[in-house]
Amino acid sequence: MSSISPLAPRPDNLKHWAKRYRTELAASSSTVLSTLIAFPLESVKTRIQSYPDSFVNCVQKTFRDEGLKGFWRGVAAPLVSITAVRTLSFSVYQKAKYKASATIGGLTGEDEPLIVVNRPGSIPNWGTILCFGSAGAAAGAASTLLACPFELTKNAMVISKQIASSGVGTKAHPIRSSYQNKNTFLTARQIVRNCGVMGLYSGFQLQILRETFGTAIYFMAYESLKQIVVKYEKTQSPTSPFAVAIAGGCSGIISLVSTYPLDRAKTAYQRACLERGQSRPNVKYNIEYFKRASYQGVVVAASRSAITNAVLFSTFEYVKKRINALPDPDREA
């Protein structure tokens, strides 16, 4: 007599479901883990970008004023938003890279980039770089619509105390003080009250530029560096743990540094939106790649990004491997 409840999902159905959605399952689980581990550094980075200060002073002030929990202030929004955004991003990327690979192969008459990448001993070429870069750009652009409101809400929560105390020598400003001591939902609602519904998309033009360019660099660097490390590691596995961790950490740093002035301008512009209660304030934002001040806080951000992405890609590839190793129910039958 079977011990399985007739209402319970059949194991073979779960295997089918897991294999079908392995990218989404791997992306979501790896994102939760990496976000929790690296969020304190993300919090410090956002504070430094919004209100310039040294790393040590920022850490000391945060701990003194808000305690240890202050370093995870606003983590709920990223846990939901980054998981959703990254799952969407990885899903779009996986589909886009196969289409890009087929298109490039068809136009050139040569082996498709994805065939080249999986060939033992191969190195990146213009075809593989174009394939991963274009797929990454598509993933970044697609995810921005979902990412912008969540990132703005997270930033508002992280710097709520600094916003409230800005404008020294003046009375408490009703708008600037309105973001304090609120959870994710109430912060988002307050942004809508102060700036209107479109206030949730304050700085969207800068964010879509950052995401499109940054995600293209991100996946291009990851896939190319992984390919190079695998070659010199002399392993037959295109996803060896060492190659994945190194490529993941380095791709995070490369992508972040290449978009940091954009991210800094976006954060400063969004801060002005929050302080003034306007979705499009008449504020100039300067994207300056060759100015030292544009990279304030970059070491903290790069450290966070390296840790986040080493954990992210290592977990992502591990979960995908485990799901792929599940017995095929059709063959078992």
RAFENPE-V924124 format. One record per residue. RES is the residue in one letter. PSI is psi in radians with two decimals (999 if undefined). D_CENTER is the distance of its C-alpha to the mean C-alpha in Angstrom with 2 decimals. Layout:
RES_PSI_D_CENTER + RES_PSI_D_CENTER
This chain:
M_2.27_48.80 + S_2.41_45.01 + S_-0.01_43.12 + I_2.23_40.10 + S_2.46_40.10 + P_-0.34_40.53 + L_-0.26_37.75 + A_2.57_35.24 + P_2.39_32.92 + R_2.46_34.49 + P_-0.67_32.84 + D_-0.57_33.04 + N_-0.68_31.26 + L_-0.67_28.39 + K_-0.76_28.23 + H_-0.81_28.22 + W_-0.78_25.44 + A_-0.74_23.28 + K_-0.65_23.90 + R_-0.66_23.25 + Y_0.57_19.83 + R_-0.63_18.88 + T_-0.80_15.61 + E_-0.72_14.53 + L_-0.76_16.04 + A_-0.73_14.50 + A_-0.76_10.88 + S_-0.78_11.52 + S_-0.70_13.54 + S_-0.58_11.45 + T_-0.75_8.42 + V_-0.83_11.18 + L_-0.86_12.73 + S_-0.60_10.12 + T_-0.78_9.04 + L_-0.68_12.80 + I_-0.74_13.70 + A_-0.01_11.67 + F_-0.65_11.67 + P_-0.69_15.02 + L_-0.61_13.94 + E_-0.69_11.12 + S_-0.79_14.06 + V_-0.71_16.43 + K_-0.78_14.38 + T_-0.72_14.22 + R_-0.75_17.93 + I_-0.69_18.93 + Q_-0.66_17.41 + S_-0.72_19.15 + Y_1.58_22.35 + P_2.28_22.93 + D_2.95_24.21 + S_2.79_24.36 + F_-0.83_22.08 + V_-0.80_25.12 + N_-0.71_26.36 + C_-0.77_23.08 + V_-0.79_22.90 + Q_-0.78_26.61 + K_-0.74_26.54 + T_-0.79_23.72 + F_-0.69_25.60 + R_-0.77_28.92 + D_-0.53_28.06 + E_-0.15_25.66 + G_-3.08_26.16 + L_-0.61_23.78 + K_-0.33_22.13 + G_-0.49_21.15 + F_-0.29_18.36 + W_0.28_16.80 + R_2.22_17.84 + G_0.17_15.52 + V_-0.43_13.61 + A_-0.75_14.80 + A_-0.84_12.85 + P_-0.62_9.34 + L_-0.70_10.89 + V_-0.87_11.93 + S_-0.83_9.50 + I_-0.64_6.12 + T_-0.82_8.56 + A_-0.79_10.08 + V_-0.80_7.44 + R_-0.60_6.05 + T_-0.77_9.81 + L_-0.77_10.81 + S_-0.83_8.78 + F_-0.67_10.27 + S_-0.82_13.48 + V_-0.74_13.92 + Y_-0.80_13.23 + Q_-0.75_15.81 + K_-0.73_18.30 + A_-0.62_17.91 + K_-0.55_18.44 + Y_-0.69_21.63 + K_-0.74_22.92 + A_-0.72_22.23 + S_-0.79_23.92 + A_-0.69_26.89 + T_-0.80_27.27 + I_-0.73_27.32 + G_-0.71_29.70 + G_-0.67_31.90 + L_-0.61_32.15 + T_-0.38_32.93 + G_0.12_34.99 + E_3.10_33.41 + D_2.46_31.40 + E_2.58_28.04 + P_-0.67_25.08 + L_-0.45_23.89 + I_-0.73_27.44 + V_-0.78_27.48 + V_-0.70_24.30 + N_0.06_25.81 + R_2.17_29.15 + P_2.30_30.03 + G_0.05_30.29 + S_2.77_28.58 + I_2.80_26.65 + P_2.53_24.23 + N_-3.13_26.13 + W_-0.56_25.61 + G_-0.79_25.29 + T_-0.70_22.46 + I_-0.76_20.56 + L_-0.70_21.19 + C_-0.91_20.26 + F_-0.63_16.78 + G_-0.79_16.15 + S_-0.66_17.42 + A_-0.67_15.59 + G_-0.72_12.21 + A_-0.72_13.38 + A_-0.72_14.42 + A_-0.72_11.21 + G_-0.77_9.43 + A_-0.72_12.57 + A_-0.60_12.91 + S_-0.23_9.74 + T_-0.67_10.54 + L_-0.64_13.54 + L_-0.60_11.89 + A_-0.64_9.03 + C_-0.91_11.60 + P_-0.68_13.97 + F_-0.73_11.75 + E_-0.70_10.14 + L_-0.76_13.75 + T_-0.75_15.18 + K_-0.79_13.15 + N_-0.71_14.25 + A_-0.68_17.73 + M_-0.73_18.04 + V_-0.75_17.01 + I_0.34_19.49 + S_-0.68_22.04 + K_-0.67_24.72 + Q_-0.67_24.40 + I_-0.78_24.63 + A_-0.59_27.69 + S_0.01_29.39 + S_2.69_28.88 + G_1.01_32.16 + V_2.43_34.38 + G_0.01_37.99 + T_2.88_37.42 + K_2.80_37.63 + A_2.21_34.63 + H_2.28_32.97 + P_-0.61_32.45 + I_-0.84_29.17 + R_-0.54_27.64 + S_-0.03_28.76 + S_-0.17_27.72 + Y_-0.08_24.14 + Q_2.56_25.41 + N_0.74_25.60 + K_2.57_23.82 + N_-3.07_21.47 + T_-0.85_18.46 + F_-0.79_20.80 + L_-0.58_23.40 + T_-0.78_21.10 + A_-0.72_19.90 + R_-0.64_23.60 + Q_-0.64_24.64 + I_-0.74_22.41 + V_-0.71_24.12 + R_-0.72_27.48 + N_-0.66_27.08 + C_-0.07_25.41 + G_2.98_26.09 + V_-0.72_23.91 + M_-0.15_22.37 + G_-0.46_21.46 + L_-0.28_18.27 + Y_0.44_17.35 + S_2.29_18.47 + G_0.28_16.96 + F_-0.69_15.75 + Q_-0.62_17.38 + L_-0.61_15.50 + Q_-0.70_12.06 + I_-0.55_12.89 + L_-0.79_14.29 + R_-0.79_11.34 + E_-0.73_8.97 + T_-0.88_11.95 + F_-0.81_12.99 + G_-0.70_9.88 + T_-0.56_8.70 + A_-0.83_12.42 + I_-0.70_12.75 + Y_-0.97_9.89 + F_-0.60_11.60 + M_-0.78_14.94 + A_-0.75_14.81 + Y_-0.93_13.75 + E_-0.70_16.47 + S_-0.78_19.00 + L_-0.66_18.80 + K_-0.73_19.01 + Q_-0.73_22.00 + I_-0.79_23.65 + V_-0.73_23.33 + V_-0.71_24.68 + K_-0.84_27.57 + Y_-0.25_28.62 + E_-0.30_28.06 + K_0.83_30.55 + T_2.68_29.09 + Q_-0.20_29.48 + S_2.15_26.12 + P_-0.11_23.32 + T_0.84_20.82 + S_2.50_22.64 + P_-0.71_20.87 + F_-0.82_21.54 + A_-0.72_20.28 + V_-0.80_17.02 + A_-0.79_16.39 + I_-0.84_17.53 + A_-0.68_15.70 + G_-0.85_12.34 + G_-0.79_12.96 + C_-0.67_14.43 + S_-0.62_11.92 + G_-0.75_9.29 + I_-0.82_12.25 + I_-0.80_13.50 + S_-0.76_10.57 + L_-0.84_10.23 + V_-0.66_14.03 + S_-0.37_14.56 + T_0.09_12.71 + Y_-0.80_13.59 + P_-0.61_16.69 + L_-0.78_14.96 + D_-0.67_12.47 + R_-0.77_15.60 + A_-0.70_17.64 + K_-0.79_15.28 + T_-0.75_15.25 + A_-0.71_19.01 + Y_-0.75_19.73 + Q_-0.61_18.03 + R_-0.75_19.99 + A_-0.67_23.12 + C_-0.79_22.52 + L_-0.76_22.33 + E_-0.62_25.36 + R_-0.25_27.47 + G_0.63_26.65 + Q_2.41_26.13 + S_-0.42_23.44 + R_1.24_24.67 + P_2.70_26.56 + N_1.27_28.65 + V_2.30_26.59 + K_2.40_26.09 + Y_2.30_22.82 + N_2.18_23.20 + I_1.75_20.76 + E_1.81_22.56 + Y_-0.38_21.42 + F_0.57_24.67 + K_2.24_25.10 + R_-0.68_24.57 + A_-0.43_23.75 + S_-0.22_20.61 + Y_0.35_19.11 + Q_2.23_20.04 + G_0.08_17.76 + V_-0.55_16.11 + V_-0.77_17.46 + V_-0.81_15.90 + A_-0.70_12.44 + A_-0.67_13.06 + S_-0.80_14.37 + R_-0.77_11.46 + S_-0.69_9.12 + A_-0.81_11.97 + I_-0.84_12.47 + T_-0.87_9.04 + N_-0.47_8.86 + A_-0.78_12.61 + V_-0.75_12.58 + L_-0.98_9.85 + F_-0.61_11.78 + S_-0.79_15.06 + T_-0.72_14.76 + F_-0.88_13.53 + E_-0.63_16.52 + Y_-0.82_18.83 + V_-0.72_18.41 + K_-0.73_18.91 + K_-0.76_21.96 + R_-0.70_23.40 + I_-0.74_23.16 + N_-0.46_24.66 + A_-0.14_27.40 + L_2.43_28.54 + P_2.46_32.03 + D_2.05_32.38 + P_-0.60_34.36 + D_-0.69_36.19 + R_-0.62_37.47 + E_-0.63_38.40 + A_999_40.51
